Amino acid sequence: MTVDPAGALDLDKLYAARLQAARARPYLATALFALHVVESRQVPTMAVDTHWRCYVSPGFVDLMPEEDLAGVWVHEVSHLLREHHARSDRVARERGLTGAGERLRMNIAADLEINDDAYGDGLVQPRGAVRPHMLRLTEGQLMEDYLREFRLGPLTRDIAWLDCGSGADGRAREWDLGPDGAHGLSDQERDGVRFRVAQAITGRPGSAPQGWRRWAEEVFHPPQPWRELLGAAIRSATSAAGAGDDYSYGRPSRRSAGLPGVVLPSLRRRPPRVAVVIDTSGSVSDAELGGALLEVAAIARAVGGRRDLVSVVSCDAAARTAHPLCRAEGIPLVGGGGTDLRAGFARALRGRPAPDVVVALTDGQTPWPEAQPPCRTVVGLFPRPHTGTAYRESDPDYVPDAPPAWARVVEIG
């Protein structure tokens, strides 16, 4: 079919496809109708920017069946909901990735995260959509995981044209209208759209794929700033002496070059072991204990998903058994009396092997160990007012001791 390059954008077809997408994925309707369409002949297909504008090629709309366009609508808005632009910028900083080629890899990895469970159930997979099996990858992973597992090469040659815009990989395009252009959404408006989509997903259990349910859970319980602090402590523990204590011949030692004919093993760094001490005293609410379990799950992800490296100790005035982490919701949080986290620290440090990091989740109404533990320590404090009877009903003037100076402290929530 021949397409007139000067032809006008067929808005009726484009909007009919959006309506079809909203009917197939009703929980995404708020986001789909929040996108503002911008006609552009610089865009190869459809693309989004970070301000929730959708740039559309008239020729692409003419060529694509309406059912395929519905799938493209869902695909593009998924980049924005999942904040692929911000995640790509973060990955680029952390891994030192620069250049257009690396941004193309990020766009492909973001597409893989979306497309592995986006289609079916009334939504057609658009022509040209890249799926994990096409790159010989496993489905169900995040963009950051896919990015580690492939490079540009023969398997990606046929998708080098792919361009979903700055909303997918964070790299500005020549067609972007920028922050001062018309019809962009503010930060508050974008957050509001994400929240309403998350509400729609959680309000209809079982109607959304696992990837969207996981996303909605994180929108309601977004990563707290203290998790970045924990990540820094974990990285510090990993680089500390004794953390690289597993010998491996998988990567021979560089010292082998000085001994011809001899292959020496290299030290392999292992993820650190983390012991989490949770304050289960009567002053900690059920909601805070539920939040503590969410933090435990986040800690498990921070050590690469190695749940065997995370143990949990519940502690009020006495420490309970240290439980290995199988499922966060399966950890028994026993307590209800007074608080003495000294017992919890002692129990955590008696673990074998010993932890590299101890994380204490508490309201702070506790005596603290006098001596610094022989490992990194992070204290997450549940927020409390500093006046009135919040600390001890029998003594309204009582204020607990602050956590010791050797602990990294941050307020949770």
HUBEL-V893543 format. One line per field, one symbol per residue. phi: phi as a letter, one per 40 degrees, with the letter a starting at -180 (. if undefined). burial: + if it has 16 or more other ideal C-beta (glycine too) atoms within 10 Angstrom, else -. A space follows every 10 residues. Layout:
phi=???
burial=???
//
This chain:
phi=.cbccccccc cccccccccc ccccbcccdd cccccbcbca ccccbbabbc bgbbcbcdcc cccccdcccd ccdcccccdc ccfccccccc ccccbgcbgc ccccdccccc ccccccacbg fgbccccgcc bdccbgbccg bcdccdccba bcadcbdcbc cdacgcccbg ccbccccgcc ccgcccdccc cccdcccccc cccbdgcbcd cccccccccc bcdcdccccc dccccccccc cgccbbcacc bdccccccbd gbbbcbcbcb cccbbbbbcb cccbcccccc cccccccccc ccbggccccb bbbcabcbcc cccccbbdcc ccbbihccba cccccccccc cbccccbbbb bacgcacbdc bcccacbbbb cccacbbgcc caccacccbc ccdcccccba ccg
burial=--------++ ---+--++-+ ++-++-++++ ++-+++++-+ --+-++++++ ++++++++++ ++-+--++++ ++++++++++ +++++-+++- ++-------- -+++++++++ ++++++-++- --++-+--++ -+--+-+--- +-++-++--+ -----+--+- -+++++++++ +-+-+++--- ---++----+ --++-+++-+ ++-----++- ++--++--+- ---+-++--+ +-++--++-- --+------- --+------- -----+---+ ++++++++++ +-++---++- ++++++++++ -++--++-++ ++++++--++ -++-+--+-- +-+-+---++ +++++++++- ----++++++ ++++++-++- --+-++++++ ++-------- +--------+ --+---+++- -+-
//
